Each structure stands twice: as C-alpha cells, then as structure tokens.
C-alpha cells in the first residue's frame, strides 16, 4: 500500500484555488455560482479554514524559506 503524505494547509490552499477558479468560470459564463456561498461561509472571519488559508498564504508568500524564517510565522 502506498502511503500518501497529507498537508492540511496545502489542501486548504488547493481547495480555495479550485473554488475561485470555478467562481471565475461561472461569472464569465453569466451563471449563478454556488462557490460564493461556500467561500463566504468557510473562508471568511474566524473559521478554521480561513485561519488555515491565512497560514498557507503566509508560508507560500515567503521569499526566504529557511526553517528559521518559517518558524517565525
């Protein structure tokens, strides 16, 4: 059996990215997108996914990815 590594923060970033891409596609097609409700409910305020996404953004936006710099955030 193959063991797959799991990264909660990377998965949160991927989920947000997929939702925003689908939202963009729906808007360009002139359709009402259910993605808006999902993003507003789970990625705003103090929700767990919102906090995880903020951590993901902080980690991916670092230019210097040394362990010392990463532990500061």
Order of alpha helices (4+ residues) and beta strands (2+ residues): alpha-alpha-alpha-alpha
